[in-house]
Amino acid sequence: MAWSHSWCRHHDYPLLMLSAADIQALLLSAVLAGIVTVILWLLGTPIAWWLARTHSRWRGVISALVAMPLVLPPSVLGFYLLLAMGPDGPLGRMTALLDMAPLAFTFPGLVIASVLYSLPFMVQPLQTAFASIGERPLEMAASLRASPLDRFFTVVLPLARSGYLTASILTFAHTIGEFGVVLMIGGNLPGVTRVASVQIYDYVDAMNYAQAHRLAAVLLLFSFVVLLLVYGNRRAEPRA
């Protein structure tokens, strides 16, 4: 009963009354997710295309490396990224040679970590979409003397648009929901690296459950809408 009274006191104002810090964290999360999605369009497309078409013995190894963030604890990935970005790590040495600030606890460092952590959410849907196209459309385009680049842009991309939509939605949503990796690499700097998931952690740590509930409800609604879009897109896909 005491818990219910406390819960009611925490809900004296509307559920989605977000603070300026909440809005800032949400906007930063959206910017991060947008940048990561665009980068992974560029990086994920050639990787997915190669995996969908190669018969190389390295295919299994590359597939496993791409999928590792799905099973690897975020703290493990964050730890090794911190080492890589440190003064003795390869990224740390590169930034020192370029007379740049260290990447750890910066927004660019957060982008690098998020790209690696969200990689399978872009590559795997694209790989499936590319594999489903088959050889015949490409052979027909080749018979019309279309170059490999022409075939990719005029045949592959239109046929794989559903895969791109699913991959983009999943990548964006997964980046929005990251916590462990972004906390280890980005820390908790307001307006710089404090994304929505870290903001919720701060509220819970301070026992401010009412505000944590409001921000968490926004992300809960966002996640539901994302799943609706993904499953709606799959249902709309033409059947062979």
Long-range contacts (C-beta under 8 A, 24 or more apart in sequence): 10-209, 10-210, 10-213, 11-210, 11-213, 15-213, 15-214, 15-217, 16-214, 16-217, 16-218, 17-214, 18-214, 18-215, 18-218, 19-211, 21-190, 21-194, 21-199, 22-196, 22-199, 22-211, 22-214, 22-215, 22-218, 24-190, 24-191, 24-194, 25-194, 25-195, 25-196, 25-198, 25-199, 25-215, 26-196, 26-215, 26-218, 28-191, 28-192, 28-193, 28-194, 28-195, 28-196, 29-175, 29-176, 29-195, 29-196, 29-197, 30-176, 32-107, 32-110, 32-111, 32-114, 32-175, 32-195, 33-114, 33-171, 33-172, 33-173, 33-175, 33-176, 34-172, 35-111, 36-111, 36-114, 36-115, 36-118, 36-171, 36-172, 36-175, 37-122, 37-168, 37-171, 37-172, 37-175, 39-111, 39-115, 40-115, 40-118, 40-119, 40-122, 40-123, 40-167, 40-171, 41-122, 41-164, 41-168, 43-115, 43-119, 43-122, 44-119, 44-122, 44-123, 44-126, 44-167, 45-126, 47-123, 48-122, 48-123, 48-124, 48-126, 48-127, 48-129, 48-130, 49-126, 49-130, 49-152, 49-156, 51-123, 51-127, 52-126, 52-127, 52-128, 52-130, 52-131, 53-130, 53-131, 66-119, 66-120, 66-123, 66-124, 67-120, 67-124, 68-120, 69-116, 69-117, 69-118, 69-119, 69-120, 70-120, 73-180, 74-117, 74-178, 74-179, 74-180, 74-181, 74-184, 75-180, 75-184, 77-113, 77-116, 77-117, 77-181, 78-113, 78-180, 78-181, 78-183, 78-184, 78-185, 79-184, 81-109, 81-112, 81-113, 81-116, 81-181, 81-184, 81-185, 82-184, 82-185, 85-109, 85-112, 85-185, 104-185, 105-185, 105-186, 105-187, 105-189, 105-193, 106-186, 106-192, 106-193, 107-186, 107-192, 107-193, 109-185, 109-186, 110-182, 110-185, 110-186, 110-193, 110-195, 112-185, 113-181, 113-182, 113-184, 113-185, 113-186, 114-175, 114-178, 114-181, 114-182, 117-174, 117-175, 117-178, 117-181, 118-171, 118-174, 118-175, 118-178, 121-167, 121-170, 121-171, 121-174, 122-167, 122-168, 122-170, 122-171, 123-167, 124-167, 125-163, 125-164, 125-166, 125-167, 125-170, 126-160, 126-163, 126-164, 126-167, 128-163, 129-159, 129-160, 129-162, 129-163, 129-164, 129-166, 129-167, 130-156, 130-160, 130-163, 132-163, 133-159, 133-160, 162-233, 162-234, 162-236, 162-237, 165-233, 166-230, 166-233, 166-234, 169-226, 169-229, 169-230, 169-233, 170-226, 170-230, 172-226, 173-222, 173-223, 173-226, 176-219, 176-222, 177-219, 177-223
